[in-house]
Amino acid sequence: MFGKGKKKKGDKPEAEEAEGATPPEGAEGAEGAEGAEGGPPAKKKMSGKMLVLFIILPAILVLGGGGAAAFLLLKPGGEQHAEEDGHGKAKGGHGEEEGAGEAVPGPNGTTIMHGDDVVFVTLPEMLVNIQGPEGRPAYLKLKLTLEAPDDETVAALGEHIPRVTDQFNGFLREMRTDDLAGSAGAYRLRLELLRRVNLVIAPMQVNAVLIEEMLVQ
């Protein structure tokens, strides 16, 4: 009875047999998988498309941001410039409303037009008898414009238009048709008329006498 319970010397313990047993199929694969999961992940190579996008996208973002910044920085200046232009146009419109460049009726039959730093005063048309060839009567038709430096001189002219016209008529009646011939005759006529108008409105002074129309019949 006791002999059956004894183990033989050559027999190995069951634990050792279990340790020496062949592992089941798939065990190595499982261990390899576990080792792969536990270890550091393998580095993947970046594809060509990803590399291009990685380089181009930041450049696009930088350029886009710069363009937006430039737009935001330049826009207020442009608006301010537009406002200044609009303001200048408004001023121009105000000047037009004041009659710059437009002829308006003045006192004693005159017509007044404001120019650049001068005021033009057109006198009523004049028709005067002068001496023609061989003492025959002739007619002189004149349309004159006086160039005044300012509105103060224009006001003085408006008050003295009757006297100015009288001085002009007295001088013109003494003229002959030969006196008005050529550019030299027109030049002398302007000087004489200028001297007479300035004598009437002194101490005010007119800049020039302009002959807009001269007809001798």
C-alpha positions in Angstrom: 0.0 0.0 0.0 2.7 2.4 0.9 4.7 1.5 -2.2 2.1 2.9 -4.6 2.3 6.4 -3.0 6.0 6.8 -3.5 7.4 8.5 -6.6 10.2 7.3 -8.6 13.5 9.2 -8.7 13.4 9.5 -12.4 10.0 11.0 -12.4 9.8 14.8 -12.8 7.3 16.9 -10.8 4.1 17.9 -12.5 5.0 21.6 -12.2 8.2 21.0 -14.1 6.3 19.2 -16.8 3.9 22.1 -17.0 6.7 24.6 -17.4 8.4 22.5 -20.0 5.2 22.1 -22.0 5.0 23.5 -25.5 3.1 26.8 -25.6 -0.1 26.6 -27.6 -0.2 28.0 -31.1 -0.8 31.8 -31.4 0.8 32.4 -28.0 4.0 33.9 -29.7 1.8 36.0 -31.9 -0.1 37.3 -28.9 3.1 38.1 -27.1 4.5 39.8 -30.2 1.4 41.9 -30.5 1.6 42.9 -26.8 5.2 43.8 -27.3 4.2 45.9 -30.3 1.5 47.6 -28.4 3.6 48.3 -25.3 6.6 49.5 -27.3 7.0 52.9 -29.0 4.9 53.3 -32.2 6.7 53.0 -35.5 7.3 56.3 -37.3 5.4 56.7 -40.5 7.0 58.5 -43.5 5.3 61.7 -44.5 3.8 61.5 -48.0 4.6 64.0 -50.7 1.2 65.6 -50.6 1.3 66.1 -46.8 4.7 67.7 -47.1 3.5 70.1 -49.8 0.5 71.1 -47.8 2.6 71.5 -44.7 4.8 74.0 -46.5 2.2 75.9 -48.6 -0.6 76.2 -46.1 1.4 78.3 -43.6 2.6 80.6 -46.5 -0.9 81.1 -47.6 -2.0 81.9 -44.1 0.8 84.4 -43.7 0.1 86.1 -47.0 -3.6 86.2 -46.3 -3.0 87.7 -42.9 -0.7 90.3 -44.3 -3.2 91.2 -47.0 -6.0 91.5 -44.5 -3.8 93.7 -42.3 -2.9 95.9 -45.2 -6.5 96.2 -46.2 -7.5 97.2 -42.6 -4.6 99.7 -42.4 -5.2 101.3 -45.8 -8.9 101.4 -45.7 -9.3 104.3 -43.2 -6.8 106.4 -45.2 -8.8 105.8 -48.4 -12.0 106.7 -46.7 -10.5 109.8 -45.3 -9.2 110.7 -48.7 -12.6 110.2 -50.2 -14.1 112.3 -47.5 -11.6 115.1 -48.3 -12.4 114.8 -52.0 -16.1 115.0 -51.2 -15.5 118.0 -49.0 -13.6 119.7 -51.8 -16.4 119.1 -54.2 -18.8 120.5 -51.6 -16.7 123.6 -51.5 -16.7 123.9 -55.3 -20.5 123.5 -55.3 -20.7 126.3 -52.7 -18.6 128.5 -54.9 -20.9 127.9 -57.8 -23.9 128.8 -55.7 -22.2 132.1 -54.9 -22.1 132.9 -58.7 -18.4 132.1 -59.6 -18.2 132.1 -63.3 -21.8 133.1 -63.8 -22.9 136.5 -65.1 -25.4 138.2 -62.9 -27.1 141.6 -63.4 -25.5 144.6 -61.8 -26.5 148.2 -61.2 -27.1 150.7 -64.0 -27.4 148.0 -66.7 -24.1 146.3 -66.0 -23.4 142.6 -65.9 -21.0 141.2 -63.2 -19.1 138.0 -63.3 -16.6 136.7 -60.7 -13.4 135.2 -62.0 -10.1 134.0 -60.4 -9.1 136.9 -58.1 -10.8 139.4 -60.4 -14.3 140.7 -61.1 -15.5 141.5 -64.7 -18.1 144.3 -65.1 -19.6 144.5 -68.5 -21.0 147.9 -69.4 -24.1 148.5 -71.5 -23.5 148.5 -75.2 -22.5 151.9 -76.6 -23.3 153.5 -79.9 -21.5 156.7 -80.7 -21.2 159.1 -83.7 -17.6 159.6 -84.9 -16.0 161.3 -87.8 -15.6 159.3 -90.9 -13.5 159.8 -94.0 -13.8 163.3 -95.6 -15.8 164.5 -92.6 -18.7 162.1 -93.3 -20.5 160.8 -90.2 -19.8 157.3 -89.0 -21.0 155.1 -86.2 -19.0 153.3 -83.6 -20.5 150.4 -81.7 -18.6 149.2 -78.6 -19.1 146.5 -76.0 -16.6 147.0 -73.1 -15.8 145.0 -70.0 -13.9 146.5 -67.0 -11.6 144.2 -65.0 -11.8 145.1 -61.3 -9.6 143.7 -58.6 -12.3 143.2 -55.9 -15.9 143.7 -55.0 -15.2 147.1 -53.4 -14.0 148.5 -56.7 -17.1 146.9 -58.4 -19.3 148.8 -55.9 -17.6 152.1 -56.7 -18.1 151.4 -60.4 -21.8 150.6 -59.9 -22.3 154.0 -58.3 -20.4 155.9 -61.0 -21.5 154.2 -64.2 -23.4 157.3 -65.5 -20.2 159.4 -65.1 -18.1 156.7 -66.6 -20.4 156.5 -69.6 -20.4 160.3 -70.0 -16.6 160.4 -70.0 -16.4 157.6 -72.6 -19.0 159.2 -74.9 -17.2 162.6 -74.8 -13.9 161.1 -75.7 -15.2 158.8 -78.5 -17.1 161.6 -80.3 -13.8 163.3 -81.0 -12.3 160.2 -82.6 -12.0 159.5 -86.3 -12.3 156.2 -88.1 -8.5 156.4 -88.9 -7.8 156.5 -85.1 -9.3 153.1 -84.6 -7.5 151.4 -87.5 -5.4 148.3 -86.7 -4.2 146.8 -83.4 -2.4 150.0 -82.5 -5.6 151.9 -82.7 -7.4 149.4 -80.4 -4.5 149.5 -78.0 -4.6 153.3 -77.7 -8.4 153.2 -77.3 -8.1 150.9 -74.3 -5.4 153.0 -72.6 -7.5 156.2 -73.0 -10.7 154.6 -71.6 -8.7 153.0 -68.7 -7.3 156.4 -67.7 -10.7 158.0 -67.8 -12.5 155.4 -65.8 -9.8 155.4 -63.1 -10.2 159.2 -62.8 -13.9 158.8 -62.1 -13.6 156.1 -59.4 -10.4 157.3 -57.8 -8.8 156.3 -55.4 -10.2 152.9 -56.6 -8.5 151.6 -59.7 -9.6 149.2 -62.6 -7.0 146.8 -63.9 -7.9 146.9 -67.5 -10.5 147.8 -70.2 -11.4 144.9 -72.4 -12.9 145.4 -75.9 -15.4 142.6 -76.5 -16.9 144.1 -79.6 -16.0 147.0 -81.8 -17.8 147.8 -85.0 -17.4 150.9 -87.2 -20.0 151.7 -89.9 
